[in-house]
């Protein structure tokens, strides 16, 4: 089954989240994803609120930038979400935007090393283990969670470059790919992830989540193109989709056939009707995507 969700973009003020989350829950959308973008909205605070306001919706944070976070804090917050809302929280970590990390004095010399150390320690803490480690960046002395999750929980990694994708396969339980990823990019990412999994001897499941930049409505094509131009991606073929539910469902299916397990529709930053976008995803696109 191809999972389907939507993004609540942090260009919207946080007080808009309740209405969007409740609508997503009531309309049958499977997942709502949030971003911890500097300097807009915190990932854990918004995820906790969205989970509390809803009954069945899965809420993902994609992603938490590891340079901003001590791994013990990440583990404590993730564990609390999983204990309070079993099976409904999805947490992903990643490098973060390096310019933003520099702005707050958190940029590191080796982002891949930091992400690797963070993933290894985070997954061990969430398994309930007592961790002592003296890494280049992550240092823990006899640390264990008093309230670890009641069962296994996946930790996803955001990745783009080859080294990070191999690391995701080696050290994470799933991978998030940005909206700048085409279907061919998903195939290439799957190959690199598999290389990492093979090097670590892993045979457990590994989900790939892909954001799909999506616009619908009378000005959809213009809004999509404007965002691609703004991101410097206008020359990338077959990136994003503008159109009705049929067009969006076909784009979702192309990513699924390339290896995506879940596709998360990412509205443009200037989406005029966030609630309408969620309703469109749940009621018009979902029925057209093979289950």
C-alpha positions, 0 to 999 in steps of 0.5 A, a space after each residue: 500500500 502506498 501511504 499518503 499524507 500532506 505537509 503543514 508548512 511552517 510558513 503558516 502561523 502555528 495557531 492555524 495548525 489545530 484546524 488543519 490537523 482536525 480536518 486531516 483527522 476527520 477527512 481520513 487523511 493518513 498522515 500530517 507532516 510538520 517541519 522544524 524549520 529555522 526560525 519558524 516552529 518547533 517540531 516536537 511542540 507542534 507534533 504534540 499539539 497536533 496529536 492531542 487535537 486528533 484521534 487517529 492521525 499519524 503526525 510526522 516531524 520531518 525533520 529535527 536538525 541534529 546540530 540543534 539538539 542534544 541526543 538525550 533531549 531528542 530521545 526524551 521528547 520522542 519517547 514521550 510522544 510514543 508513550 502518550 500517542 502509541 503508533 501515531 508519532 513519526 520522528 525523523 532527524 537530519 543535518 538541517 540547513 547548514 546556513 541556518 546551523 551556522 546562524 545559531 553557532 551549531 554548524 559542525 565540521 562533519 555533518 555525516 559524522 554527527 548524524 551517524 553518532 546521533 542516530 546510533 545513540 538515539 535508537 539505542 536510547 529508544 530501545 531502553 538501553 543504557 548508553 555510554 559513548 565518547 564520540 566526536 560530537 555525541 558524548 553520553 555517560 551512563 544515560 538511559 531513559 526512565 520512560 522509554 517507548 513501550 515497544 520498538 519505534 522507527 527513527 527516520 533520517 532525512 538524506 540527500 547526498 550519497 554518503 547520507 543516503 548510505 548512512 540512512 540505510 546503515 543506521 536509520 529505520 527509514 529515509 525521508 527524501 525532499 521534494 527535489 527528488 524525481 522518480 529517478 532520484 528515488 530509484 538512485 536513493 534506494 540503491 544507495 540506501 541498500 548499499 548502506 543496509 548491506 554494509 551493516 548486515 541489515 534485513 529489517 524493513 526500511 521505509 522511504 518517504 518522499 515529499 511531492 511538491 503539489 499545486 491544485 486549483 486555477 493558478 496551480 501551474 504558475 504557483 508550482 513554477 514560481 516555487 521551483 524557480 525560487 528554489 533554483 529547481 526550474 530546470 529539473 524535469 518532472 519535478 512536482 505536479 500541478 493539476 487535478 486529483 488525477 494528475 496528482 495521483 499519477 505523480 504519486 504512483 510514479 514515485 511509488 513505482 520508483 520505490 517510495 513507500 509513502 508520498 507526502 503532498 507538499 503544498 507550495 509556500 503560498 498555498 491559498 487554502 491549506 484546509 482545502 489542500 488537506 481535503 483535496 488530498 484525503 477525499 480526491 487524491 487518496 481514492 485514486 492511489 492504489 491501496 
